[in-house]
Amino acid sequence: MAEEKRAVPPYLPFKTFRTFIEGLAATGIPGRIERGVLPSYSGGMVSALLVTLRFFRLADDDGKPGPRLERLVSAEGDDRKKVLREYLQDSYTFIFNDSVNLSNATQTQVREAFEVVASGDTVRKCVAFFVAAAQDAGLTLSRFLKVPRARNGAPRKRQRAVAPRNGAAAAAPSKEIGTQDQRLPPTQAGTSRELKLKSGGTLTVSATIGLFSLIPTDREFMFELMTMLDKYEAKSTPAHE
């Protein structure tokens, strides 16, 4: 008998899943989870969310919610942690079958376990979701386990200072450079962005803090938000513009 193919575990950011559950608790569970009821999610994020719902058996292949989703959404506080812990244990069977002891497991051991069901950078994303979810559910984890971060791109090259020619004195820096830093301290500098909506009107998103002042969690959220805005704007802009 051929070995049954295992489903790919969740690979979206766990905080996105948690926000989704909290949103359902506030607004109610729709008759079907689909793109139309998730207007703020990109197509790729909706697909990743549906993978997560099917993996935990919270919804069927058509996106129709089941009793397990209702139970998770209706639970609050420690009760929700308990339900999440139960769902982790009965869904990640390749982890909770004594092959990996989470109390002393290393990062490599957990990654190797996920390489059986995923490949490429999806492995890192799957591990990141699992570790974050396990922490949120109150599971005992090894001190060697961390939420893996995305790999950074190639480091930027430092611009070399150009020495003045013929012994001329170096030019004084332009007053326009760093104007914003002169007006506000680095921790208060901010930015804003205006987006034209397809249905008319505009959406303005503003931040009152500089990116370099953000903690890693907030910085990751900001980058995801900016990426979503870029994708929406690209889809809304005619090709000839």
N, C-alpha and C positions, 0 to 999 in steps of 0.2 A: 504494500500500500504506500502510495506516495506521501511524503511528509507534508502536512498542512502548512500552507504559507502563512506566516505571521503578519498581522497588520502592522504598518508603520506607526510607532507611538507618536504622541503629540510633539510638534516641533515649533509651535508658535511661542512667543514670550508668555510665561505663566501669568504675568500681571495683566496681559490682555484677556486671558481666560477668566481670571478672577474679576476683572472689571465687567466682563460680559455677564457673569453669574450675578453680580451685584446689581447690574442694570435690570436683569429679569426680575429680581426680587423687588425692585422699585416699580417697574412698569407692567409686570405680568409676562407669562410665557405665551408666545404666539402659537398659532396652530401648526406652523411650519417654520423652521429656521432656514432662511434664504436671504439672498442679496437685498431684496426689497425691504426687509425689516432691519437691515444693518447698513444704513446709508453712509455712515462714517467709516466703514471698513472698506479697504481695497479688495479687489477680486481675489488676489492671492491670500489675503488674510481671512476672507470668508471661507475659502477652500481649506485653509489650515485649521480653522475653527471647526468645520464640519468633520475633518479627520479626527479631531480631538473628541467631539461628541460621539462619534461612532466607536472610537477606541474604548471609551468608558461606558458604552452602551447607554448613553443619555438620549440618543436619537437614532432613528433607523436610517437606512441608506437614502431615503427621500427627505431627510431632515425633520421628520415628524417626531416631536418630543415624546419621551416615555416617562414612566413613573420614577425612574432613577434621577432624572433631571429635576422633576418636581420636588423630590426629597432633598436634593442638594440645595436648590434655590430657597426652599421654605425653611431650611435649617439656619440657625443664627449662632454667632459666637463659637463657643467650644463645641456645640453640636455640629456645626458645619465642618469644623476641623475633624471631628470624629467620622463624619460621613466621607469626607475627602480621603482620610486615611484608609477607610475600608475600600473605597474605589481604587485607590492606588494598589493596595495589596491584592485585590482580585483581578486587576487588569494587567499589571506588570508581573505576570507569572514567571517570566524568565529572570527576574530579579529576586522575587520572594519565594524561590524554590530551593533555598539554602545554597545556591551556587554563589551568591554574593552576600557576605555578612556586612550590612551597611554600617554597623557600629565600629568596624575597623578597616573597611574597604579603602583602597587607594583610588585616586582619580583614574589611573590606567585600568584597573579591574572593572570599574563601572563602564568606562568607555568601551572596553572589549566586549562586555555583555551586550551593549547596544549595537555594536558592529555586526551582530548576528541578524538584526532586523532592519538596519539602515546602513547607509553608506555616505561617503563624502562629508561635506560640511553639515549634512542633515544629522549626522551622529552628534556633533557638538550641540546643535539646537535641541535634539531630543534629551541629551544629558542635562542641558541647562533647564529645560522645563521640569524634568523629573526632580532634580535636586531642589529647585525653588519650591515645587509643589510639596515635596517631602518635608522641607523646612516649615512651610506654612501649615502642614497637617500635624506638626509636632512629632514627627518620627525621629528616633535617635540616629544621628548620622555621625560618621567618622569625622574627626577634625581634619582629615586629609581631603575631604570632599568640598569642593567649591563650585559655584556656578561659573562655568566656562564663559569667557568673553569672546566676542567676535575678534578675528584677527584684524589688526590695523593695516592700512595700506603702507606703501613705501614711505619712509621718512622724508620730509622735505629737506632740500639742500639749503644750507645757510648761505645767504647772499653776502659775498665778500665786499668789504668796504673798498672803494676805488680811491687810490691815493691821488691827491691833487697834482697836476702837472706843472712843470716849471716853477716849482716851489711856491705856487700860489696857495694862499690860506684856504682851508676847507670852508665851503659855503655853509652859512648858518642854516639850520634846518627850517623848512617851510613852516609857517604858522598853521597851515591847513592840515598838516600831518598830526594825527592824534588830537584833533580838535575836540572830539567827543570825550576823550579821556581827560582833557583839561576842564571840561564843563562838569563832569561827574566822576566820582571815584569808580574804579573798576568793578566794585561789587554792586554799583547802582546803574551802570550803563546798560541800556536795553535796546530793543529793536522792535519793529512792527512790520506786518505784511498784510496787504489787502488783496483779496481774491474775488474775482467776479464769478457769481454763481450762474449756472445754466438757467435756473428758474427766474433770474432777475435779481437785482440787488447785489450787495457786496458783503463779504465776510472779512472782518478785520481781526487779526490775531496779533497780540502785542505781548512783549515780555519786558519786565522792569529789572532784569538782572543779566549780567554778561555771561556768556557761555563758559568762560574760564572760571567763573565763580560757582558753577553748578557742581553738585555731588554727582558721582557716576550714574546713579539711578535716574536722577532728573535729566542729566545730559543725554542718556540713552532715549528717554521719552521725547526730549526735544528733537533729536535727530529723526526719530520715527515720525513725529508730527510734521517736520519739514519735508520728509520724503513723501508723505501722504499728500501734502499740499502741492508738491512738484508734480506728482502723478496726475492729480486732478486737473491742474493747470495745463499739463501737456495734452490731456484728453480733450480739454475744452478749447484749445487754441487751434484754429484752422491751419492746415499744412502749409498754406502760402505765406503765413505771417512769419 
